[in-house]
Amino acid sequence: MRRLLLIPCLLAAMLSAAPCVAQTHAQLGPLCTTDTTPADQMIDACTKIIALKVFSGEKLATIHFWRAVGWNKKGNYAQVIADATEALRLKSSTAVYNLRGSAYYDKGEYDIAIADFNDALRLGPSGIIFHNRGNAYRSKGDYARAITDYDAAIKADPSSAFSYQNRGASKQALGDLDGALADINEAVRIDPSLPQPLIRRAVIWRAKGDIARAIADTTEAIRLAKAKAPANIMTPPGSVLISAYTQRGLAYEAKGDAAHAKDDYAAALEGVASDAGSKANQATAKVRLALLKEADAAPRKTAAAPAAESSPAPAPPAPAAAVPAARVQAAATGRRVALVIGNGAYAHVKALPNPPNDARAIARSLRDIGFTVSEGLDLDRDAMQRTIHDFLREATRSQIAVVYYAGHGVQVDGRNYLVPVDIEFKAGARMTDAMVDMDTIMAGLDDQIRTNILILDACRNNPMAPQVASAGPSRGIEAGSGLAAPTSLGAGSTLGAGTLIAYATAPGQVALDGEGANSPFSTALSRHVGTPGLEVQQMLTRVRAEVVAATKGKQVPWSNSSLLGEVYLGEQ
């Protein structure tokens, strides 16, 4: 996504008063301070100027600023921050705060970026700073503030195509597709040579179900990006093509054209991702490509573990083959799918009696309100992987995707894993290889036109800790620090319809298996999930209150949400 740069004018003239060293002043000055200088030459020239040790204060700050610009061209944001911080120590300026804030933004550290943009605005109002702060607010999911900042940027510069584009993206995130389309059309009108607005417009076309236009816009964006590299040095290297190929791949996959989708995902992975958005796009491309390649493989053998069951909602699911435009429209705007897994019959760790019962209850409740449900009970790793991969392929054509898992779940090095029933911890083995990484599921679901709801009725214990016996049935393998709360939803991307992750218990606590046939959490969830007119976060509030009461405060459900509006699972 586009950031704008304020450039101070100076250094070449300052060098005329400095003594000559290895290169002439005329060579070093322009190389260091011209924004079209290749990154390595810019960094080298600025470094040699600093080595002269003839400048101090504001002049030295300016040299550090330009070296930071060189590092920014390379996508080395740690070095950008280091040089910008030194420049600010020597002399505060709007341009340096903007550059450092943009580097923090590209690292995904949005709160720090906003603080830098605030400091820049205190030194003087600027449409560029308003635009960049709007980007940070948008990435945090604060779309109202983002729109306010883009309004200010457009008022300062009505010809800012990127401010129109990003305001449109914020409107799209809030569900205003027509308002979003109007803004992005204006961005295209202002500068038809820019690929970024076309990529953004393609997302809207796909949300509207117009797959042909989505493919046409991303194809033109790829042509433009290849013909001319982004002129603005604040555009992360490779980010435009990575985004365009990923979005076109999603459009081809929605069309049912797996061959072209695979080509595009592979092309997206060829780029070097330096910023948070590009890394998230590549994570999605990697999972989608693996799913499509797996679908091309020879028919799989029947697994020894119980097979997953699939039960359709009253309306039949869309076929995997290419579908007519009218069917794509219907799929993109209304289809709801769910994956429900309950693992309890563990062979080598503590067995749990209730997860299969919990899964049946939740699957039944979701079918009753119109979801197409894929259901798996007591799955070993192979069966679990197959069931999840089949679901992720099916979810491509959905508007809402729900994932419910009951069973053992653990955290290892800040990542959450679901545990299949054949798990066996062996000395010298990589335990994570035997489990299912939640990040893979989230990356596979990550899409700006879909709402994702993930519900984990699992323990929050770490298998690296010493194994201990539980005084009562709980969904823990071992004592430990608990499942990790996500630092970002959807690996930092899911900026569209939003994502909600609900846990059966709070961080560091144990989810109880229950005294009866179901866990306290699934009992409450199945009771409220289909309530007509109950918004999903209000529904989870009722579930939380019921679980706290049933467990006498021992278990407190917890959630993390980037939902952008009201979501109803039952009838509104």
N, C-alpha and C positions, 0 to 999 in steps of 0.2 A: 504494500500500500504506500501511497505517495506521501513523502514528507518534503517540506520546502526548506531551503537554506538561506539564511542571511549571511552575506559575505562582506566583511570589512575591507575597505580599500586602503592599502598602505605599502607594504614592506619593501618593494623594489627601490623606491626612492630613498628609504632609510639606509640601504646598503651602500650607497655611494660614499658615505662618510666612513666606512669601515675599512681596515687594512686588508690587503689582498693575501689570500692563503693559496690553496691548491688550485682553485678555480677563480675566474674573475667574478666580480660582483654582478656584472651583466648576465653571466650564465646562471649563477645561483638564484638571484632574486626572482626572475620570471619563472624558473622551474619550480620554485617553492610556492609561489603565490598565484599561479595561473590555474584556474579550475579545470582546464582541459589537459593539463600535464598528466601523463600516465602515473598511476599511484606510486609505483616503486621509485620513479625518478623524483616525484614530489617529496616523498619521505626522505630520500637520500639527500636532496638539496637542502631541505629544512634542517636535517640532522647536522649537516656540515656548517650551516649558518649558526646553529646553536653552539657547535664546537668552537667557533671563533671567540666566544665569550666576550663579545664587545657590546652586547645589548643587555638591557635590564628593563624592568617595569613593563610599561605598555608595549614597547617594541618587542621585547622577548615574549610577551603574552601572545602577540600577533603571530610570531613564528610557530609557537606551540599550537595555536589555532589551526594554521595551515597544515602542519604535520598531522593533526587530528583529522583534517579533511582527507588527507592521503590515506590514513588508516581506514577511514570510513568507506572509501572506494573499494578497499580490499575486504570489507566486511569484518574487520578486526575490531569489534566494539570495545573490548577491554582496553586496547591501546588508545582508542578514541577517547574513552572516559579518562584515562590517565593523563593524556596531553591536555584535554579540555579542563580538567581539574587544576592542573598546573597553571594554565592560562588564567583561570578564574582567581587563583591565589595571587597572581601578579596584578590583574586588572579585571574587574567585573565588566561584562558586556552582554547585551542581548543576544548577539550572534553566538557567543560561546555557550551561554545557557541553552540556547536552542539546539546547538550541535550535540551537547552532552545529553540533553533530554531526549533527542532523537535516537541516540545510541542506546540509552536505557530502554526506550520504546522497542527498538529492534531486538533487544535481549529479552523482551517480555516482562520487564520490570516497570509496569505502568504507573504505579503510585509515585515512584521516584522520578519518572519522566514528567508527570504532572507537576511535581514540586519544582522541577527545573523550569518548566514552561511558566509557572506562576511567578518565579523569580524574574524571568525574562520580561513578562508583562508589567511587573512593578517598575522596571526600568523604562518602560514606554510601550504604549499599545502598538500592536502589529498584526495585520491580517495573517501573516505567515505563522506567527506564534499561535493565534487562535485556531488556525487550521490544524497545526500539529497537536495542540492540546485536545482538540476534538477527536483526533485519531486515537489518542490514549483513552479518552473517556469511552469511545466506541468499543475499543478492545476490552474494556472493563465491563461492558454491557450497560453503561450509563448513557443510553441513547438520547434522552432528553437534553442532558448537558452537551452531548456531542453536537446535536442539531443547533443548539444555541451558539456554540463556538463557530460552527460552519456558517451560520447566519452572519456572525460578525466578520468572518473572513470574506464572505461574498460582498458584504457591504463595503469593506475596505478595498476589494478588488473584484468587481463584477465579472471580470474575464477569467477568473480562476476556475478552470475546468475541473481540477481535482477537488475543489471544495464542493462544487455541485455533485460530483461523483460520490464523494463520501457522505454528503448529506443524504443523497439518494439511498446509499447503502444503509444508513441509519433508519430511514423511513421504511425500507424493506424489512429490516429486523423487527420493526414494530407492527408489521403487517400491512402497511400502506403501500401496496405494490404499485398502484397508479401514480401516487405522489413520487415514489422512488423512480419509476420509469420516466416521469416528466423531468426530474432533476438530471438523470443520467443521459437522457436525450439531449438536454441542454449542454452537458459536458462534451458529448460527441459533436454537437454543432460548433461549439467554441473551438475545438481542436480535433478534427477528424483523424489526425495522424497519431493520436495517442491510443495504445492498445488497452490500457487499464480500464477505461470506461466501458469498452466493448466486453471485457471479461465480466465486469460487474453486471452489465445488462444481460449477459447470457445467463447469469444466476437467476435473474428475475424471469426471463423467458422460461427457464426450466421450472421455476415455481408455479408459473401459469400453465405449465404443460405444453408449451410450444417448443418442442425439442428441436425442430428443424431450424428455428431462428437461433436457438442457443448454440447449435453446432456452427451455424454461419458466422455468428459474432465471434466465437472463440477461434475459428479458422482465420478470420481476418485479423484478429489480435495477434495470432502467432506469426502471420505474414508480416505485420507491421513491426513486431518485436525483432524478428530476424533481419528485416531490412535496415533497421536503425536501432542501435542500442539506446536505452533511455538516456536522455541528455542530462537529466538532473542527477547530480552526484549523490543525492540522498536516497535514491532508489537502490535498495539492496541488490547486489550483483546476482543475476540469474533469477530474481524473484518473479519477474513478469512471465517468463516462459514456463517456469514451474507451475505458477497459478493457472495459466492458460491451458497447458496440457492436462492438468488435473481436472479442471472444470469441463473441458471438452470430453475427457474420458468418462466423467460422470454422466454427461449428456448422451454419449454413445451407449453407455451401459443401460441408461433408462430407455433408450430406443430399442435395445435388444441386440445391438451390434457389438458383440464381444470382441471380435477381431480388432476393430479400430480402437475400442476402449483399451485393450491390452497394449497396443502400440503407443497410445497416448500416456498411459500410466508409466510405461517403460521410459518414455522420453522425459517425463517429469522427474524420474529418479536419476537421470543422467546429469541433471544440474547440481551445482554445489549450493546447498542451503546454508545461509549465514544468519538469517533472521528468524524470529519465532513463527511468523506466518508461513514461510517457505518450508520450515521443518514440519509444521503441522500438515501442510499439503502433501509433502512427501510421505509422511506416516500414513495418510489416507491412501495415497497412490500405491504404496507398498502392499497394504492389506488387500485392497481391491484387486490388484494384479495377481496376487497369490490365490485369491478366491476364484478368479476367472481361469487361471491355469489349472487349478485343481478340478474345476468343472470339466475341463477338456480331457482329463485323464481317463483311462479305461474304467469301466464300471467297477466299483469297489466290492470287495468281498464282504459278506455279512459278518459283522463283529460278534464276538462271543458275548459281549455285554448286552443288556437289554436295549433294544432299539428305541430311538426316540419316536414318539407318536406325534402326528400332525393332525390337527382338527380345524377345518375351515369354519369361518364365520358364515352367515347366511349367503353372502355374496362370494362367488368363487374367486380365488386369487388369479391375478394376471399371469399368463403363460410366460415362460422364460424366453420364447422366441420373439422376434420382432413383432411389435404390436402397432395397430393403426393409431393415428394421432389422437382420435377421440378416446381410445382406451388409455393412452398415455396421460391425457388430460385428467381422466377420472382417477387414475392411479395416483397421480401427483397431488391431487387435491383432496383425497378422502380415505385412502386405504390405511388400515390400522393393523399392525402385526405385533405379535408377542412371542417371546422365547421364555419358557418356564422349565427350570431344571431343579430337581430335588435329589440330592445325594445323601444317603444315610447308611447304606450297607458297606461300610469301610472294612477292608480285610485286615489291614495292618496298623491302623490307628483306631481310636475310640469310635465305635459305631454310634449312630444317632437314629433313634426309632422314628422320628417325626418328619424329617424333610420330604420323603415321598408323599406323605399325607398332605403336607403343606402345599407342595407343588400341585397336587390334584385339585385342592380347594381353590388355589389362585387361578389355575388354568380354567376351571369351571366358571369362576366368576368373570374372567375376561371374555370367555366365549359368550356368556350370557349378555354382554354389552357390545357384541359385534366384532371382537378381535379375531383374526386368524391366528391360531395358537400352535406353535411347535413345542411339544412337551417331551422331556426326557427324564427318566427315573433311574437312579443308581447307575450312572454312566461311568465306564472306565475312561482313560484319557483319550483313546482313539475315538470312541463313540461320542465323547463330549466335544472333541474338536470337530468331528463331522457335523454334529447337530448345530454347533455355533456357526460354522462356515456356511451351511445350507441356509441358516436364518439370515446371516449377513447378506447373502446374495439376494434373498427374497425381500429384505428390507429396503433395497435400492428403490423400489417403486412405492414406498409407503410415505404417508404424511406423519404418522405417529408410530414409534417403535418402543415397546416396553420389554425390558429384560428383568426377570425375577429369578433369583438363585437362592436356594436353601441348602445348607450343608456347611462343611468346613471351609473357611476362608482365612488366608494369612497375609501378612505383609513381610516382604523381604527387601531391604534397602530402599524403602520408600515406595515400592510398587506393590500393588494388590494382586493376589492370585486366588483362583478358585481351585478347589481340591477334588480330583476325581476319586472314585472309590478304590482304585487299585494303587493308590499312592503308597510308596514304601521308601522311607528315608534310609539310605545306605551310606556307610562311611566312604568318603572319597567321591561320591556322586554329586552332581549339580542338582540340588533338589528342585530348582525352578524349572528344569527341563521336564519334570514329571507333572507339572501343574499348568493351569491355563491363565495367561496374563490378561488382566482386565484392560490394560492399555490397548491390547490388540482389538478387543471388542469395541472400545470407545473410538479408536481410529477408524475401524470399519464402518461404524455408524455415523461418523462425523460428516455432516452435510448441512449447508446453510438453509436448506428448504425443509428440514425435518425436525420434529420435536422428539427428543430421546429421553426416556425415563428408565433409569436403572435402579433396581431395588435389591439390596443384598441382605438376606436374612441369614447372616453367617457370623461366625465368631470373629473376634478381632485380636487373635493371638499370633505370636511370632514363633515359627517352628525352630528357630535357631536357639531359643531359650531351652533350658533343661526341661525335659518332660516331667509333668506332674500329674498326679491323679486328682480328678475333680470330685468334690464332695457330692455333687449332684449332676444330672445330665445338662451339659451346656455344649455349645457349638465351638468348643475350643480344643485344639490338639495340645497346645502347650501354653504356659504362661508367657506373656510378653507385652509388647507395646501397642498392639492393636493394628487394625487396618489403617492405612494412610488416607487422610482426607486429601482430595485432589487439589493440587496447587492451581490447576486450570481445568476447565471442563472441556472434554474433547481435545486434550493435548494442546490447549491454547487456541483452537480454531473455533469450532461450533459457534459462529457469530450470528447465525440466522434464527431459526425457530427456538433454539435454546436446549439446554440439557438439565435434567434434575437427577441427582443421585441420592437415594434414600438408604440409610443403614438401619438395621433393626435395633442398634444400640449406639451409645455415644462412644467417641474415641477412647481406647484404653479399657473398655468394659467388655463383658461377656454377654452374648446373645443366648438366652435360655432356650432349651429345647422344649420345655413345657412338661407339665404333669399328665396332661391328657393326650389326645390323639394329635394335637397340633401345637405349634409354638405360640406363645402369647402374641407375637407380632403378626403371624399369618392369620391367626384367629380374628384379630382386629382389622387387618387389611382386607380380608375376604368379606368382612361384614360391611365395610364402607366403600370399597373401590368402585362399586357400581351404582352408588347413590345418585339418582338423577339430580342435576343442577348443582352438584357439589364440585367446586373447583379443586384441582389436584392438591394444591398446597393446603387448602382448608381440610381436604380429606385426610392428609397426612397429620395435620394437627389433631384431628379426632382420634386417629390411630395412636398417636403419641400419648394422648391423655388416657386412653383405654389401657395401653400397655403399662404405663406408670402405675395406674390403679391396680391392675391385675398382679403386678410383680411387687407391689408395696414399695415402689421407688427403686428397685434393684436394677431395672432396665429402662433406659430413656432413649427412644428412637431419635435419630439425628439425620439431617439432610443438608445438602449443598446444592444450590440452584442458580442457574443462569437463565431461567425461563423469562421470556420477554413480555408475556401477557397471561391471560387466563386460559388454562387448559382443562378441558372436561373429558374425563374418560367415560362416564355415564352420560345419559342424555342431558342436554343443557335445559 
